[in-house]
């Protein structure tokens, strides 16, 4: 059974929402520390700097699943629900 790293799901969601569709014509150039890049690659398991940047941008561009869940379930317990003390 294949192991799915957390970033795999984010990139799949980005593809599914069309964020990665089309020709790759945009160019991004940054200066940062090699330590930051290495730490991000180690944490994510990503080897390609291009994929690492796509992952970072997709993480920012996709809606936060926690916020979505909270909005969708707001008030689901009902006004009379009591939490245990």
C-alpha positions as CSV (number, residue, x, y, z in Angstrom):
1,X,0.0,0.0,0.0
2,X,1.4,3.4,-1.0
3,X,2.1,5.9,1.7
4,X,0.5,9.3,1.1
5,X,2.3,12.3,2.5
6,X,0.1,15.2,3.7
7,X,1.3,17.4,0.8
8,X,-0.1,14.8,-1.7
9,X,-3.6,15.6,-0.6
10,X,-3.1,19.3,-0.9
11,X,-1.7,19.0,-4.4
12,X,-4.6,16.7,-5.4
13,X,-7.1,19.2,-4.1
14,X,-5.3,22.0,-6.0
15,X,-5.4,20.0,-9.2
16,X,-9.1,19.1,-8.6
17,X,-10.0,22.8,-8.2
18,X,-8.1,23.8,-11.3
19,X,-5.3,25.7,-9.6
20,X,-2.7,23.6,-11.4
21,X,-4.4,23.4,-14.8
22,X,-3.0,25.0,-17.9
23,X,0.5,25.8,-19.1
24,X,3.2,26.7,-16.5
25,X,4.0,30.1,-17.8
26,X,4.3,32.1,-14.6
27,X,7.9,32.5,-13.3
28,X,8.7,33.1,-9.6
29,X,12.2,34.0,-8.4
30,X,13.0,34.5,-4.8
31,X,16.1,34.7,-2.6
32,X,15.9,32.8,0.7
33,X,18.2,30.7,2.9
34,X,19.2,27.2,1.9
35,X,18.3,26.2,5.4
36,X,14.6,27.2,4.9
37,X,14.4,25.3,1.6
38,X,16.0,22.2,3.1
39,X,13.8,22.2,6.2
40,X,10.7,22.6,4.1
41,X,11.7,19.8,1.8
42,X,12.5,17.6,4.7
43,X,9.2,18.3,6.5
44,X,7.1,17.7,3.4
45,X,9.1,15.0,1.7
46,X,9.2,17.0,-1.5
47,X,12.5,16.9,-3.4
48,X,11.7,19.4,-6.2
49,X,11.9,23.1,-5.4
50,X,9.2,23.8,-8.0
51,X,6.8,21.3,-6.4
52,X,7.7,22.8,-3.0
53,X,6.7,26.3,-4.2
54,X,3.5,24.9,-5.8
55,X,2.7,23.2,-2.5
56,X,3.2,26.4,-0.5
57,X,1.1,28.4,-2.9
58,X,-1.7,25.8,-3.0
59,X,-1.7,25.7,0.8
60,X,-2.4,29.5,0.8
61,X,-4.8,29.4,-2.1
62,X,-7.1,26.5,-1.0
63,X,-9.8,27.2,1.6
64,X,-8.9,26.1,5.2
65,X,-10.7,22.8,5.9
66,X,-11.1,23.7,9.6
67,X,-12.9,27.0,8.8
68,X,-15.1,25.2,6.2
69,X,-16.0,22.6,8.8
70,X,-16.8,25.2,11.5
71,X,-19.0,27.2,9.1
72,X,-20.8,24.0,7.8
73,X,-21.5,22.7,11.4
74,X,-22.2,25.9,13.2
75,X,-25.2,25.5,15.5
76,X,-25.4,21.7,14.7
77,X,-25.5,20.8,18.4
78,X,-28.6,23.0,19.0
79,X,-29.2,25.7,21.5
80,X,-30.0,23.3,24.4
81,X,-26.9,21.2,24.2
82,X,-24.8,21.1,27.4
83,X,-21.1,20.3,27.4
84,X,-19.8,18.1,30.2
85,X,-18.0,20.1,32.9
